[in-house]
Amino acid sequence: MSDTKLEDIVSLCKRRGFIFPGSDIYGGLSGTWDYGPLGVQLKKNIMNLWWKMFVDDAEDMLCVDAAILMNQKVWHASGHVDTFTDPLVECSNCHARHRADKLDDPNKCPSCNKTDTFGEARHFNMMFKTNVGPVDDEASISYLRPETAQGIFTNYKNIVDSSYPDVPFGIAQQGKAFRNEISPRDFIFRSREFEQMEIEYFVHPDQWATSFELWIERIHSWCDALGLPSDSVHELEVAETDRAHYSKRTVDFEFDFPIGREELLGLAYRTDFDLQNIQRVSGKNMEYRPKDGSAPFVPHVIEPSFGVERALMAVLTSAYHEDEQNGEKRIYLALPTHLAPIKVAVLPLAKNKPELVAKAREVYAMLKAEISNVMWVDTGNIGKNYRKMDEIGVPYCVTVDFDTLEGETVDTVTVRHRDTTEQKRVGISDLTNIFVK
């Protein structure tokens, strides 16, 4: 378990505008979260990094953006209508409902602390059901997708027919998914609305094991790129009894969160389960025909599945630090520079000195032209501003002071590093070279 406390992360996120409880002004809605200015940017940076690593920089990857609402046959064919369930128990004393397999004590209600108050567990389907169109009947039923994977599988034939890629190849997708969790918990770790980044990697049946090992390596590279300590990331070979019904091998990548060691992302060998089901239900041929004229086959699938919120929570956990500066506690987020919502902050030493403000504005405009995520800060004293920038993870603060305007240090500024708090004089003309790498 991480030494970082969950309540410290939650407090920082709300205080500094990363994440707020959903519908907070009306009392909230359990399992929902809203992202503020910094949270949106951090989340976007994580998703963009994933896209660059796995799509833009890859030769074997295509992409799709499928609809959230899909024909109900999709979810029947995939097995979700029948099997996408969690065990639900209800307390006869307080009537609270809980997920049976996540209780610390299976005989004790965590809401009222009474024992032996649970009845028999029943299966609860976690898909949000809705109706498409003006008629509320069986034919109009649809669901908010509980995963993005099925949108990839239903477009497999479209993409093969239009792009004709060589096997092995992947199809990537990012997007919202929804699960009516019985007990959403632990901040953004388990919520009812979340964002996924998934890849279905199509391989020859004889080559799945090789591709699986390749993806293990790629996932470790991803964790490194997030700045996660290697000793906080763990591989768990999931036992057959605990695997999803479609999987012949699953490796969960777990992380030392403040709530304990929990799943960060998963890698599953789905065989040809999904394509065979689509072929059976739709009547469409899902075979891949190799360009060399060899025998056609239904590809098998390796699925690396990433949750944005869990990646974000792991990044915050790793980045959260406390130390002491001048006898006072300092909180700072040691975010990797490429993930930080704000890369550089520009501060005039005194906002009531027009000459300082004007020069600082020049520096700000110069950096803004090269770096999109630059913040202008001119409220409060310089020490408090540094502390605020530390808390939101700004790697560098550039301060324009009186030495910038005259003497031997003219046209130089103070650059302060977030993690070390060290400061040095740097020529204004050199700033772009320092920050744009």
N, C-alpha and C positions, 0 to 999 in steps of 0.2 A: 504493500500500500504506500502511496505517496505521502510524504510528510505534509504536503499542502492540505489545508482544510477546505472542504467544499464550501462552507459558509463564507470563507474569505474570498473565494473566487466569485461567488454569487453576489456578494456585497460590492466588490470592485466592478463587476459587470454592470450592475444597476447604477452605481454612483457615477461611473464615467461614460455611460451611454453605449455599452456594448449590447446588452440584452436586458429586456424588460419582461415581466409576466404579461401574457396575452390578455387583452381587454382589461387591463389593470384598473382603469378609471371606473369600471363598473363591477369591481370585485373579482375580476379574473375569470379564467376558464381553465380548469385543470388540464395539464398536459399540453398547453400551448404557450408559445414564446414569441415575442416580437423583437426584432433586431434594430438597434439604434444605429446612428451614423458610423461609429467605429466597428460595431459588430457586422454590419453589412459589408464593410470594406474588408475586414479580416476574413469573413466567410468567402467573399468573392476572390480574394487572393489565394485561398486554399483551393477553391474550385478551378481557378485559372492555372495554378501550378499543376494540378492533376491533369487538366486538359493538355497542357504543354508536354508533360512527361509521357502520357500514355496515348495521346492522339497526334498532336502536331509533330512531335519528334519521333514518331514510330512509322515504320514502313508498312506494317501489317495491320493497320487500324483504320476502320471506317466509323461512321457515326450516324445517329438517328435521333430525332426528337418526336417521340410518339405521343398521341393524345392521352390525357389522364383518364377520360371516360372511354370505355371500350365495350364492345359487344359482350354480353354476359357469357357467351359460349367460350370466350377466352378463359374465363375463370372456372368454368366447368371442366374444360379440357386440361387445365393446369393442375386441377385437384384442389384449388383454393376453396371452392364452395363447400366441399365435403371435409377438408382436412385442415384448413387454416384456422385452428382453434387453440385456445388456452383453457386450462382447467379453472373453473370459477367456483368459489365457495362463498356462502353468505353467513354472517354471524346472526344467530337468532336473538341475541341480546340487543345489539346496536344497529343491526341490519347493514353494516358495512360489508362491501364485497371486495374480495381479494383474490389474487392469482395464487392458486394452491401450491404450485411448485416453487414459489418464491418466498414462502413464509419461513422465517427463522425457526419458529416453533409451529409445527403443523396442527397443534391442538390449542393454540392461544391466539386470540384476535388482537392484532397490534393496535386497533383503534380504541378498544375499551378494556383491553388486558384481561378479559374473561377467558376461561378455559372451557374446553369441551362444548363450544357453542356453534361449531360448524356442522352443517348438514353434508349430504353427499355432494361431491364435486360434479359439476356438469360442464359440458363442452360449450364454450362461448366463441362464436365466429367473430374475428376481429375486423372484418371488412365493413366499411361504411357503405350501407345500401342506399340507393337513390333511384329515382325514376326519370327517364328521358322522355320529354314531350308532355303533352297535356293530359294523357290518360294514365291513371295509376292502376296498372295491371301487371300480370306476370311477364308479359312480353316486353314491357317497357323498363324492366329492372336493369340497372347497371350498378357499378360499384366505383368508388374512388379507389384507384389502384393501390394495393398494399405493397407493391414493389414495382420497379421500373423494368425488370427483366422481361416480362411478358410482352411489353411493347417492342422489345428487340426481337424476340422469337417470332412474333407475328409479322415482322418486316424482313425476316431472314430471306425469304424467297424474292421479295421485291428488290432487295439489295444485291443478291447474287445475280438475278436476271439483268439488273441495270448496270452493275459495276463489274461483275464476273471476276472477283478476286481469287488469288491463289490461296489454297489451304496450306498452312494455317493462317487464319485471319480473325480479327476481332471486330465487334460492333460495340461502340461505346455510347453511353447515354447518361446525362445528368438531368435530374428533375425531382419534383415533389412526389412523395408517397404518403399514405395515410393508413394508420392502424388504430382501431378503437381499443386501445390498451385498457385492460382492467385496472391496472395500478400504475399509471405513469409516475415516474419517480426520478429522484437524483438529478434535478435541474434539467439540462437538455439531453441527458444520457438516454432517457426513455420517454418519448413524447408521442402525441397522437398525430402530429404533422411534422414531417422531416424531409430532408433532402438526401437523395442517394446519388452515387456515382458508380455505375455498374458497367461491366464489360462481359459480354458473352464471347468467348474465344473458341472458334470452331476448328476442330482438328480431325485428322484421320484417326479412326478408332485405335489403330496400332501405335499411335504417337502420343496418346494422352499423358502418359507418365512423364515423358520428357518435357512436354509443355507445362505440366503441373510444377515440376521443379524449377523451370524457368520463371514461372510466376511467383514462386516463393522468393526468388532472388529480387525480382522487380518490386515486390511489396516491401522488402527490407530497404531497398533504395528509396522508396516513397517515405518510409518512416524516418529515414535519415534526412530527407529533404524537408520534412516537417520540423526537424530539430529535436526529435524525441530521443532521449538517451537509450542506447542499445540495451542496457541492462534493465530497462523498464518495459521492453517489448518481448513477449514470450510466445512461442509457438505451442499450440495445444492440438494434438492429434485427436480428433473427436471420435469417440467409440461408435460402433455401428448402431447401438441402441439409442444413441443420442443424436444421430444424424437426421437431417431432413429426409423425407420419403424418397426424394429423387436422387440423393447423393450416394455415390459409391466410395468417396473419400472426401473428407472435409478437414481442413486445418484452420482453426481459429487463431487469429493473432490477438493476443490479449495485452492489455496495458495496465500499469499500476496507477489507476485513478485514485483520487481521494476516497472513493467509496470502496476501494479494494481492487483486486485484479479482475478485470472484466473484459468482455470482447470489444475490441477496437474495430476489427473488420474480419471478413471471412473469405476463404478460398475453397470452392467446392467443385468436385468432378460430377457433373450432372448427367453423364453418359449421353445417350440420345433420347432421354426421357421426354423432353419437351417437344422436339421436332417430330418424334413418333406419335405423340398425342395429337399434335396439330394435324399431321397427315391422316390420322385415323378419324378425327372429328370433322375436318374440313374436306377431306377427300382429295386434297392437293398433294402432289408429289414433292417431297422435301429432299430428294436425293441431290447430291452434288455430283456433277459430271466433270471429272478432271480434264484439263486441256490436252493432256498427252494421250487421251483415248482409253485410258485404263478404266476398270470397272467402276461404275457409279456407286456411291455409298451415302448413307445418312450420317453427317458429321456428329462427332461427340463434342461435348462442350465443357470447357473449363471456365468457371465463373469467379472472378475476383469482385467482391462486393464491398463498397466503401460507403460509410455514412458520414456526411459532412459534419453533422453536429458532434459526433463522437471524435472525429479528427480535430475539430475546433476545441472541444473540451480537453483533449490530450495536449494540444498545443498550449492552451492556457495553463494547464497543470504543470507542464514542463517549464513554462516561462515565468511563472509566479515566484518571486523572491522577496525576502525581507532582509534588511540589514540595518545597521545603525550608522547614522551620519550626524556628527556634531551633537551627540547625546540624544538624538531623536530617531524613532523608527522610520525607516524608508521602505516603501513598497515600490517594486519596479517589475515590469514585464520584459524579460529578456527574450523578446521575440526575434526570430531570424529576420534580418533586414528585408528579405524578399517577401515576407509575410506581414510585416508591420503595416497597420492601416495608414499611419503617417510616417513617412521616411525621414523628414527633416522639419524642424520648427525654426522659424526665424523670429527673433525677439529684439526690439529696440530696448536698450538699457532703461530708458525713461521715456514714457509716452508723451510727457509734457514738454519735450525738447524737439521742436519741429525739425531741426537739422538731423537729429538721430533717426527720427521716424522716416524722413525722406530717404536717407541712405539705406535704412533697413528695407524700405519698400523697393528700392533698386535691387538689392540682393534677393529679396523675395521674388520679384519678377524674373530675374535671371534664372533662379533655380526652378521656378514654376514652369519656365519654358522647356526645361529638360526633364523635370521630375513632376509627375502629376500630383503626387500626394505630399504637398508641402503645406504646412500650417502657419498662419500668421497669428502671433500671440503678443498682445500689448495690454493685458489686464493684470493687475496685481504686481507684487514685487518679484524680482528676478528669482529669488530662492523658491517661492511658492510655485512659480511657473515651472521651474525645473522639476519640482516634485510631481506636479501634475503631468508633465510630459513623460516622466519616468513611469508613472502609473498606467499610462495608455500605451507604453511600449515604443515611444519615439526614439530611434537609435541615436540621433544627433540633434543638438540644439546649437543654432548659430546666433550669437549675440553681437549686435552692433553697439559699440560703446564709444566713449569720447576718444579713445586711442585710434579708433577707425578713421577719425576725421582729420587728425593732424599729427605732426611729429614723425619720428622714424617708423612708427607703426601705421602710418596712414594707409588706407585701403586694405587693412587686415581686420579680421574678426576673430572672436573667440569661438572655438568649436568644442563643445562638451560631449563626451561619450556617456551614454546612458548607464552601461553596466559598471564602469570603473569610476565614473564621475570626474575623470581626468579632463583637464582643459588645456588647449594649446592655441597659439596664434597661427592663423592661416591666411594667406593672401586671398582676397575675394576672387581673383582670377583663377585660383587653383581649386575652388570649391566644387565646381562641376566635375572635375577629374576625380575628386575624392568620392563623391556621392553617386556618380553615374558609372557603374561598373558592369 
